[in-house]
Amino acid sequence: MKDSKRISPSQVGKKLRRQFGAGILIIVPIGAAILILVWLFVTIDNILQPVTESLLGYKIPGLGLGITVVLIYLTGVIATNVVGKRLIGYGESLLARVPLFRYLYTGIKQILESFATPREGGFLQVVLVEFPQKGMRVIGFVTSESYVESGEKLLSVFIPTSPNPTSGYLEIVKENDVIRTDISIDDALKMVVSAGKVSLKEVIDKLGAEGSEN
């Protein structure tokens, strides 16, 4: 009988590393997701927990979170009817008179509205911008367009960070310095959130065409 094929130590090492790497790819995302959920739970729960504890005399874990969720829902119900819209509009007009708070409030609200309803009053178009240095291109969202005295068009472009698109940079660029695309806002956001894992063929094609021209 022939001896069975022996497995060398290097092969064993490669197999162990491969299996260990596969385990990391499963455990780390799960652990990170759990930690984020726990942090959100504790943070939101602590918002109203002191109030409920002072009223009831004892602490009920999760009660503050539950009340917060109910308050958010009730606020949404009020905001979607005619009377509620008027009350909220009046409240916002009062807040707009507070010097520092109005800039923070309106700025955060506009960003959230841009991501919640990008087609209605948010981003105008997806473009490719040369950033952060020459020769590199990133996805940007046109937020407004304007003209200078010379007649040249300037674009205000929001460049999101990946994978968190709610933060980023504001660039004011000339129209000739951007590459306009027909990519939908939703598809572009998917690419940003996935850190490029969801690739868009049009981006690749446009960058390839630009490179061939140079």
C-alpha positions in Angstrom: 0.0 0.0 0.0 1.1 3.5 -0.8 1.5 6.0 1.9 -1.3 8.6 2.0 -0.5 12.0 0.8 1.1 14.0 3.6 0.0 17.5 4.3 2.9 19.9 4.8 3.1 22.4 7.7 2.8 25.3 5.2 -0.5 23.9 3.8 -1.8 23.5 7.3 -0.8 27.1 8.1 -2.6 28.4 4.9 -5.7 26.5 5.8 -5.8 27.8 9.3 -5.2 31.4 8.1 -8.0 31.0 5.6 -10.4 29.6 8.1 -9.4 32.2 10.7 -9.9 35.0 8.1 -13.4 33.6 7.2 -14.3 33.7 10.9 -13.2 37.3 11.2 -15.3 38.3 8.2 -18.3 36.9 10.0 -17.7 37.8 13.7 -16.4 41.3 13.3 -19.4 42.7 11.3 -21.8 41.0 13.7 -19.9 42.3 16.7 -19.7 45.8 15.3 -23.5 45.8 14.4 -24.3 44.6 17.9 -22.1 47.3 19.5 -23.7 50.0 17.4 -27.2 48.8 18.3 -26.3 48.7 22.0 -24.9 52.2 21.8 -28.0 53.5 20.1 -30.2 51.8 22.6 -28.3 53.1 25.6 -28.0 56.6 24.1 -31.7 57.0 23.2 -32.8 55.3 26.3 -30.8 57.8 28.5 -32.6 60.7 26.9 -35.8 60.2 28.8 -34.7 57.7 31.4 -34.0 60.3 34.1 -37.5 61.8 33.7 -39.3 58.4 33.9 -37.1 57.4 36.8 -38.0 60.5 38.7 -41.7 60.0 38.1 -41.8 56.3 38.8 -39.2 56.2 41.5 -37.3 53.3 39.8 -35.5 52.6 36.5 -37.0 50.5 33.8 -34.4 49.6 31.1 -35.8 50.4 27.6 -38.6 52.6 28.8 -36.9 55.8 27.7 -36.3 54.3 24.3 -39.9 53.3 24.0 -41.2 56.7 24.9 -38.7 58.3 22.5 -40.0 56.1 19.6 -43.6 56.9 20.5 -42.8 60.7 20.6 -41.1 60.5 17.2 -44.1 58.7 15.8 -46.6 61.1 17.3 -44.6 64.1 16.0 -44.7 62.5 12.5 -48.5 62.1 12.8 -48.9 65.7 13.8 -46.5 66.9 11.0 -48.5 65.2 8.3 -51.8 66.9 8.9 -52.8 70.5 8.0 -53.0 71.9 11.6 -49.7 70.2 12.5 -47.9 71.6 9.6 -49.0 75.1 10.5 -47.9 74.7 14.1 -44.5 73.3 13.1 -44.1 76.1 10.6 -44.8 78.6 13.3 -42.4 76.9 15.7 -39.7 76.8 13.0 -40.2 80.6 12.3 -39.6 81.2 16.0 -36.5 79.0 16.1 -35.2 80.8 13.0 -34.9 84.0 15.1 -32.3 82.4 17.4 -28.9 83.4 16.0 -26.8 80.3 16.3 -29.5 77.7 16.6 -31.2 78.6 13.3 -28.0 77.8 11.3 -27.6 74.5 13.0 -31.2 73.5 12.8 -31.8 74.5 9.2 -28.5 73.1 8.0 -29.2 69.7 9.6 -32.7 69.6 8.4 -31.8 70.4 4.8 -29.1 67.7 4.8 -31.7 65.1 6.1 -34.3 66.3 3.6 -31.7 65.9 0.7 -31.2 62.3 1.6 -34.8 61.5 2.4 -36.3 63.1 -0.7 -33.4 63.6 -3.2 -35.7 64.0 -6.2 -38.0 66.6 -4.7 -35.9 69.3 -3.0 -32.5 67.8 -2.5 -29.8 67.0 -4.9 -30.1 68.1 -8.5 -27.7 65.7 -10.3 -24.8 63.3 -9.8 -21.4 64.5 -11.1 -17.8 63.4 -10.9 -15.5 65.9 -9.3 -11.7 66.1 -9.3 -11.0 65.6 -5.5 -9.0 65.6 -3.3 -6.2 66.2 -5.8 -5.7 66.3 -9.6 -6.2 63.0 -11.3 -8.6 61.6 -8.7 -12.4 61.6 -9.2 -15.1 61.2 -6.6 -18.9 61.1 -6.7 -20.6 64.4 -5.9 -24.1 65.7 -5.7 -25.0 69.1 -7.2 -27.0 71.1 -4.7 -27.3 74.4 -6.5 -26.2 76.3 -9.6 -25.5 80.0 -10.1 -23.8 82.4 -12.5 -21.1 85.0 -11.9 -20.9 88.4 -13.5 -18.9 87.0 -16.4 -21.7 84.6 -17.2 -19.7 81.5 -16.1 -21.8 78.8 -14.3 -20.7 77.7 -10.8 -21.9 74.6 -9.1 -22.2 73.9 -5.4 -21.3 70.2 -5.1 -21.6 68.1 -1.9 -19.0 65.4 -1.8 -20.0 62.7 0.7 -17.7 60.6 2.8 -17.9 56.8 2.5 -19.6 54.8 3.9 -21.3 57.6 5.9 -22.8 59.9 3.3 -24.3 62.3 5.8 -20.9 64.0 6.3 -18.7 65.3 3.6 -17.3 68.4 1.9 -18.8 71.3 0.0 -17.0 72.3 -3.2 -17.8 75.3 -5.4 -16.5 74.4 -8.8 -16.8 75.6 -12.4 -19.2 73.7 -14.6 -16.4 72.7 -17.0 -14.5 71.1 -14.1 -17.1 68.4 -13.4 -18.3 65.4 -15.4 -22.1 65.3 -15.5 -23.7 61.9 -15.4 -27.2 60.3 -15.8 -26.7 58.2 -12.6 -29.7 58.3 -10.3 -29.3 59.7 -6.8 -30.3 56.4 -5.3 -27.7 54.4 -7.3 -24.9 56.9 -6.4 -25.8 56.7 -2.7 -25.7 52.9 -2.9 -22.2 53.1 -4.3 -21.0 55.6 -1.6 -22.6 53.6 1.3 -21.1 50.3 0.0 -17.7 51.9 -0.3 -17.6 51.2 -4.0 -18.6 47.6 -3.6 -21.7 48.4 -5.7 -19.9 49.7 -8.8 -21.6 51.7 -11.5 -20.7 51.0 -15.1 -21.4 54.6 -16.2 -18.7 55.9 -13.7 -16.2 53.4 -15.0 -17.1 54.2 -18.7 -16.8 58.0 -18.1 -13.5 57.7 -16.3 -12.2 55.4 -19.0 -13.3 57.9 -21.7 -11.6 60.7 -19.9 -8.4 58.7 -19.6 -8.3 57.9 -23.3 -8.8 61.6 -24.1 -5.8 62.5 -22.0 
